[in-house]
Amino acid sequence: MTAVLGVAALAVPLTTAGAAAPQALGAPAAAASGALTNLDHLDFLLDEATPPADVAGHSTYRQAEEPTILAPWTYADARDGGTFQRVGGGPLDPATGDWGQGAFNADDNTRAAVVYTRHWELTGDPDSRQKAYELLRTVAYHQTTEGPSAGNVVLWMQPDGELNPSAEPVELPDPSDSGPSYWTARTVWALGEGYAAFADDDPAFASFLKDRLALSRGAIERDALSKYGQYVESDGEKVPAWLIVDGADATAEAVLGLTAAVRAGDDTSATAARQLAEGVAAMATGNTRQWPYGAVLPWAQSPAMWHAWGSQMPAALAEAGDLFGDDALVKPAIADATGFTTTLLTAGGPDNGWFPSPSDRVQIAYGADSRVQSLLALADTTGSAAFAELAGMQAAWFFGANHAGAQMYDPATGVTYDGLQPDGTVNRNSGAESTIHGLLTALALDAHPAVAERATALTSVESRVGLSYVEAEDAVRTDGAVFTPESSWTGESSWSGDGLTLGARQSATWDIGASATGRWIEPVVWTEPGEKSQSTWRGGGALKITGPEQGISPTPGALLPYALTAPAAGKGSQVDVKVQKGELTLDGLIVRPWISRLVLGGDARSELVHSSAVGPQRTGIGAAGVASTVSVDDASGTLVRSTSTSGTATVVVPPGGFAIAQG
């Protein structure tokens, strides 16, 4: 279901009642030659249930004639010999066989439906068509069809098909269909893509899906789009008030379903699709040199948070922009790809969260896949080869091009592992969420064979130079006070460790290492609303801060990066600050070089060079003895120059642009 739950599967004994016995994965399913998509493990996760037929407000297509539904178990715990055991969420009641949460959940049901739908559309596989049909019926049963919560969705279901509106531990909203939610947004995603796929194949079923899509779209119109065009303040930033659960991430997944439905002829979804996309686009912020570097942020309640999981905001904007012929929707997606995604790739890959420091460096399939989907959607919409090349480098994460050198998706079994820890440890469980997102990337690659060939050939990280972070408490000299926050989580962002407080006339010095180029330094500062400070940074100019007003953010204080007025000197290895007025409370320093670089190797070689400078930058690219094709693109993803070279070459990278050498 959600990314957090998808990382740590619940371990239970093999003999636990209510859990399926462990099973070994079978032989790979027959597929087109070279296809990466293998549905075996997702097939293994699927199970049947027979929900009650007399539950008020819950029904599905042909329930009387077809009382059994299909759903994937939420978790799959790794067992000896490469086997897995299917597991539910929360504590198990051995007497009833019920789980505190449930065996199945609407989040995974919807996304599994998207997998089988896309596989059927790509390959014509009749088994995938049938499973898509069954899963979409399950998705519909989770919907509440009457009363004040009509169109919202119950999240959890027990093994026997009984819905569990109030899970243990408690999740919000509670009951889970009592308000807008991620699972309602994902229901719209599945129903929209399902309607588009079945429109010609089974008009009666498609009509049912269209009606159910309208039901959940109506809930979104009631709960979110009733505020369309209104803006509110969040830590001093103007943000849209009409996002689903204040989330551009949730809203983006709904947009994917609505745009698919509109393309298939559902004109009634067009207004909601456009309005929601406009809300997502309004979450784009930052620039080449300043946090968050052009990213479309996921949560309106925090301008200090970006997370990889569910980050399909650029994909949704590309799809909507293409559908409506609106370049204003595509432009933020391009800035996200050229400014932020290149920064993410060179800094270490699809980290779970930058809050705003890179404090959650766990990496999961949901995050990696979201980046791949967004880059490929941009490639398809704009026709720019640069985005396809970046997608290949990002997708290589699944095949070993990550900091552990570990294969995270196995085409021979269909297993996608649940997570990659910062120390390189791989979580060998393979629950529904990870499996689904590994398969979504595999499907996207199968639809883009040239990108697939590149991604699967890149199996190692040879070198990285990119954004780094220096902890405030690691100052080599200071007369300030180091402190430990009561909690690392502030309610909207996260302390990366301890903090450092500097009063008037106090100072601190940090060693950030030498560099051949200039670097942007962004102190991450905690301030209360209206609190003021003024400080001088050697080589970085002055910094004047006034704490922003809280607005809709969960806490009155804000932990935000602030760009210094000048870059740090290229060769200098130290940064120091002296406070003139007020009190400066620091979490650390974001250090971002003008030139960032990522080199991936294996059976092929790809090198990415990205510039965050405000002027053109001359740099080398390529490797001795390696024949490469080198392309240089500007900050809009427009090709500036392409050349072939044997060995290294010198290129001039435009401000905010990037170069890629493929050999």
N, C-alpha and C positions, 0 to 999 in steps of 0.2 A: 504494500500500500504506500505509505509515505516513505521518504528516503531514510529517515531515522530507523523506522521499523525494518526496512529492507537491509540494513547493515548488520544488525545483530539478531540472528535468529534465536528463538527460544529452544534451548536444549532440553530434551526429555528422554527418559529411558526407552529402550526399544520395545518394552512390554506395556507402555502406557496405553490405557484404554482410550479409544476415540481417535488415535493417530493411525495412519496407514502403515502397514509393514514396510520396511525398507526394500527398495527395489533397485536393481542394477539397470543402467541405461541400455537400451537395445542398440542394434546396428543402425547406422545413419539411414534416414528415409531416402528413398529414391528422389533425385532432383536433377535439374539440368546440370550438364557438365560444368564443374567449377563453381556451382552455387555455394554460397556461404551459409544460407539459411537452413538450419536443421531444427525441426520442431519437436524432436524426440523428448527432450527434457520438459518442455512445456506440456506436451501430451501426457507425460507421466504425472505432472502436477494436477491435471484435470480430474475431477471426481463428479459423481452424480448426487443430486439431492432432490427430494420431493417436498417442496414447500406446501404449507397448508393452503387449501383452496378457498377458505372462508375468512381470510384476514382482511378486515375492512381497509380499503385504500391501497391494496396491493394485489396485482394480478399481472398476467402476461399473455402474450399471443398464444392462442389455442391451448390454454392451460387445461381445459377439460379433456381435450383429445391427447395432449402431450404433457402429462403432469410432471415429468422429470425434467430438471434443468441441469446445466453443466457449469462448473466453476473451478478455478485453480486454487489449490491450497496456498495459504499465504507464505509459508516458510518451508524450506527443505533443508534439514540438517545433514551435514556430511557424516557418513559412516565409513567404516573400514572397507577397503576394496573398491573404492569409487562409487559406492552406493549412497543413496539419500533416503531420509525418512521425512515424509510430509507431516507438517506440524501446524497447529493453529496458533492464534495470538492470545497472550494472557495466560493466567493459570487455568488448569484443566480440572473439572469436577469429575472424578472417576465414576461417581454414581450415575450421572446423567449423560456423560460424554460431551457436555458443553464446555466451551472455553470462555474465559473472562471476556474476551473480545469476540472471537468466532473462528471458524475454519476458513471462511471465504470473506472477501471484502469487495465493495463496489469499486474501489480504486483499481484493483488488479483485474476484476472482471471486465471493466471498461477497456483497459489497455490491452488485455489479452484478446478482446474482441477486435481491436484495431489490428493486432498482429495477424490474426487469421484472415481478417478481411483484406488486408494489404497483400498477404501471401496468395490468397485466392485470385485477387485482381492481377497480380504479377505473373502467376504461373498457370492459372486455370485449374488448380488442384481441387477436385470435388470434395475431398475430406476436409480441407480448410474451409470450403464454402459451408459445409454442414456445421463445423464447429463455430464458425462465425455466426451462423444462424442461431445455434443453441446459446451461445454466450450473449448475444444481443437480447434474447428472450430473458436471460438472467438479469441483465442490466435493467430491463424494463420492470422486472418484479421488484427490484430495490426501490423504484420510484414510489413516492406517495402520490396518489391520484386524486385525493379529495381533501377538503378542509383547508384551514389556513396555511398548512405546509405543502399544499399541492405543488408538485413540480420539484420539490426537494427530494433528497435521497437518504435512505437508511444505509449506513455504512457497512455494518457487520451482519453476517449470517452464520448460523451454527451448522454442523455437519448434516443435520436432518432437514435443513432448509428453513428453519425458524429464524426470523429476523431478530436481531439484538440491538434495539435502538439506543440503549444506554450501556456502553461497554465499561469494563473494568480493566485497567485504570480508566478514569473518566477522560473523555475527549470532548472538545468543543466544536460545534454546538452540541448540547446534551438536552434532549434526545438529538441524535445525529441528523434528523430531518427537520429540525425546528428552525433552521435558518440557512443562509447561504454557506456553501462549503466547497472545498476542493473536489469532493466526490460528485457534487452536482455539475461542476464545470467539466469534469472528465466524462460524465454521463453524456453531456452535450457533444463532446468530442466523438465518442463511440457511436452515438445515434446518428450524428451527421455523416460520418464516414460510412456507416452501415446503410443509411438511406441511399447514399450515392451509389453504393455497390449493388444494391438489390433493386434499384429503380426499374431497370429493364428486365432483370432476371426473374423477379417475383414481385409484381406490382402490388399484390394484396399485402404482403409482408412489408414492403416499402411504405405503403400507405400507413400501416400501423406505426412504423418507426417515425414517419413524418409527424404523426399525431403526438407521439411521445416526445419527440424533439420539441414540438411546440409547447408541450406541457412544462418541460424544464426551462425552455427559453422564457416562458411566461413568468416563472419564478425569478429568473435573472432580471427580467424587465421590471418586475415588482420590487425586488430587493436592491438592485444595483442601478439599472438604467433609469429608474425614476429620478436619479440624481445626475443624469447626463448633462454635461456642460458646466457643472458646479466644481469648484476647486476649493481645497482647504489647505491649511498650513501644517507642515510636519518638520519640526526642528528648523524652522526658517525657510523651508522650501515649499513652493507651490506645487501641489500634487492633485491629480484627478480624484473626485469623490465617487466615481461610478464604476470602479473596479470590483470584481467579485472578491469578497473577503479582503478588500484593499490590496489584492495581489495581482500584479501584472503577470505572474507565473500562472496562477489559476485561470485568469482571464484569457491568456494566450492559448491554453489548451481548449477552451470553449470556442475561441475564434477558429481554430483548426477544423472543428466539427461544423461550425456554421458556414465557413467558406466552402467546404466540401459539399454541403447541402445546397447552397446557392448555385454552385457550378452544375449540380444535377437537376436544377429546375425549381428549387424551393425559394421562390422570390420572397416569401414571408419572413425568411431569416436574414434578408439583406441588410435591413436597417440595424438590427442588433449586431450583426457581424461588423459593420462599419463603425458603429459607435464604440463597441468594445475595443476594436483595433485602435481607434483614436485615443482611448484611455491608456492602452499599452504604450503607444508612441510617446505620450506625454511623460512617461517615466524615464525617457532617455536624458542623460545628463553628463556633465564633465566634458573634457576636451583632450587634445593630444597630450597635454602636460599635467593635467589635474584630475584627481580622483573624481569619478570612477572611469575616466579615460574613454568616454563615449558609450559606456555600457547602458543597456536598458535595465534599470533596477527592478527587482522583483516585488518589493513590498512598500506601499505608499507610507506606511507608518515609520519607516526608517531610511533616511538618505545615507546611512552608514553601513548598509548590508547588501551584499551580493552573494547568492549561492548558485552552485552549478546545477543541482537537481531541479528539474522542472523549468530550466531556463530556456524554454522554446519561444521566448518573446520575439527574437528576430525572425524565427520561422513563421510565426503567425503574421508578423508585419509584412514579410515578403509575400506570403500567400494572399493576404488581404490587399496589399498594394497592387499585386498583379491582377487580382480579380476586378478591382474597381478602377484600375488604371490610374492610381494615385501615387505619384512619386514621393509625396510628403510622408506616406506610411513606410515606404521602402528606405528612405534616407536614414532614419535612426537605426535600422537593421544593418545597413552598410557601416555606419560609424561604430556600432557594436563589434562588428567583425574585424574591421581594419585597425581600430584603436584598442579595444578591450581584449578580444579573443587572441590577438597576437601577443598582447601583454601576458595573458594567462598561459599560453603555450610556452613562451620563453621563460616564465617564472617557475614552471613545474607541472603544468597540466591542470585538469579539471578539479581543482580543490573543492571540497564541499562548501566552504564558506570563507569569504573575506569580510570581516565584521568590525571595522574596515581593514584591519591588518589580516594577513593570511593566517588566521588563527585556527581554522579547522582544515587540516591538510589531508584528511581522509578523502579518498577518491572512490566513487561508485559508478556503476554502469549508467544510472539515471542521469548523472551529471555529464559523463562523456557523450552519451547518446544525444542529449539535448543540444550540445554544441555541434555535433555532426549534423543533426537534422536542420539546425539553423543555417549552417554553412551551405549545405546542399540546396536548401530552399532558395537561398540567395543566388547560388550558381544558376539554378534553373530560371529564376525570375530575371536576373540581370544579364545572363549569358557570359558573365566574367569567368574565365578559366581560373583566375586567382582564388576564388572562393572554393572551387572544386579541389584545387591543390591544397588549400588549408584544411579542407574536410578530410582529405587523405591522410594528412599528418595527424589530425586529431583522432581519426578512426583507428590509426595505428596503435593507440593506447590499448585496444582490445587484444592486440596480437603480440604484445611484448614491449612496445615503445613507451614504457613508463618507468618510474624510478626504481621499480623492483625487477625490471626485465622479465616480468611474469605475463604469461598468456592469460587474459581475463575472460575471453570467450573462446570456446573450442568448437569449431565447425564439425568435428567428428562426433560430438555428443549433444550439442546444443546447450551445454552448460555455460552459464555466465556466473562467475564467482561474485559473492556479495560485497566485497570491498577490498580496498588496498590501503593499508595503514601507512602513516608517515615513515615508519621504520622499515617499510618494505614487506611487512607481514601480510599475507593474503588470507582473507576470510574465506575458507573453502566451502561454506554453505552456499546454496544456490536457490534462493526463494523466488517467488513469482515476479517481484519487481525487477530484480536484476536480470532474470531470465528474459523477461519481456523486453527490456531496453537493450540487452545484447542482441536480441532478434530484430528489433526495430532498426538498429544500425546495420545488421546483416542484410535485411531486406532493402534498405536504402543503398547499400553497396552493390547488391545484386542488380538493382535498377540502374546503377552507374558503374559499369564494368571497368572502365579505365581508372576510376577512383579506387575501386576494390583491388585492382592489381597493384596499385601503389601502396595502399594501406597494408595489405598482407605481406608486402616485401619489406616493410619497415618494422623491424622487430627489436630495436635497441635504441637507447638514447646515448649518443656519443658525447655530447657536450651541451651545456646550457649556460647562458649568461643573461640574467634578466632582473626583474624586480626582486628586491630583498628587503628584509626588515631587521632593524636594530632595536633591541629592547631598551627602554629608557633606563632601567635599573643597571644596565651594563655600561654606564658611563665610566670612562677611565679616570675622570676627575669630576667631582661635584661637591658643593657645600649644601645641596638640597637634601630632602628627606625621602628615602625610599619607603613605600608602604605597600601593603597587600590588600586589594579590594575585598570587601565582605563576600562578594560573589563575582565570578568572572563575567557572568551574563548580566547585562544592564537592563534587559527587557526589550532592547532594540539593537544592541550591538554587543561586543565582547572584548573585555580586557585580554590582552595576549599573555599577560603574566602579572608581575608587580608593576607599580607606577612610581613616578618621581615627581615630587612637588618642589617647585622653585619659587621663592618669594622675591620681592624687590631686591635688586643688587646681588642676587645669587646667580650662579652659573653652572654649566655642565659641559663636558667635552666627551665626544664619542669617536671611536675609531671605526670608520666605515670602509677601510681598505682603499688601495690605490686604484685608479681607473685611467684608461687611455682617452676617455671622452668625458664630456660634462655629464652631470647627473642632476636630476630633480630631487629635491629633498622635501618631503611632506611630513611635518610633525603631526602626530595623532594626539589631539588635545581634548581633555574632558573639561567642559564648562557647564555652569548652571545658567539658566536664562538671565540675561542682562549682565552677567559677570564679565569684567573687562581685564585685559592684560595687554602689555606691550613689551616686545622683546627684540633683541638684535642678534642676528645670526651671521657669524663670520663667513663671508663668501656667499651668503644667501639673502642678504638684505634684512628688512624689518618685517615683523609680523604683529599686526594689531588684530585682536580678537574681541568680539562681543558675543557672549553666549546667546544662541538663538532662542526664540520663543518656542515653547513645547508643541503647541498645536495638537494634532491627533496622535503624536508619538506616545508610547506607553509610559515614558519616564520624563521628568522635567529636565534632566541633564542630557548632554549629547557628547558622544565620543566621535569626533570627526577629524579627517585630515585637512590640513590647511597648506596651500601651496606658498612657498617662499617667493619673494619678489625677484629673485635671481637664482640661476643654477649654481650648484657647487662647482668649484674649480676641478678640472679634469684630473690633475695629478695629486691633488690633496687627499690625504687619508683621514683627516680629522674634520669634524664638524663641532662647533661650539656655539653656545647661546648664553646671553646674559639678559636677565629680566630687568626692565626699567620700571614698569608699573604693574601693580596688581600681582596676581599669583598664577603661575603657569603649571598646570597638572598634565604630565605627559605619560602616554602609554608607550610610545616609541617613535621611530622614524621610518617612514617608507622611503626607500632609496631606489630610484628608477633611472637606469642609464639611458643616455641619448640613443645608443645603439644596443639593442637586445638581440640575442642570437640563440637558435636551437638547431642542432644537427642530429638527425636520425639516421641510423644505419641498418644493416642487414643485407639482404640480397639487392638492395638499392640504397641510394643516398639522397636525402632531402635536407636542404638547409634553408632556414628562414632567418632573415635579417629584418628587424623592424626599427623604425626611427621614431622617437618621441620628441625630436628636436623641432625648433621653430624655423629652422633654415635647412637647406639641402645638406646632406652628409655623405662624404666620400668614404667608402669602406670596401674591404675585400670580401669575396664570396667564392665558394668552391674549394676543391682540394686537389693537391698535386696528383697527377696521374689519373684523374677522374674526368671523363667527358660529361659535360653538363649542359642543360638548357637553362638559361638564366632569364627570368622575367622580372621587371621592375614595375610596380604599380603605385599609384598615388593614394592619398587617403580616401578616395572615393571608390577604390578598387578598379580604376581605369588603367589599362596597360600603357606604360610610358615607353618601355623599351624591352625588346626581347633579342637575345643573342645566344649563340652556342660557343662554348669554350672548352678547352682541354686543359685542366688545371685550375688555377685561381684566376679570378678576374676582378677588376675594380669597377664598382658601380657607384652612381650618385643616387641616393635614396631621397625622394621628396619629403618635405615635412609631413610627419604622420603617415608616411607611406611604408612600403615594405618590398623586399626582394626575395625571390625563391629560386634556388638552384636545385634542379632535379637531375640526378645522374644514376 
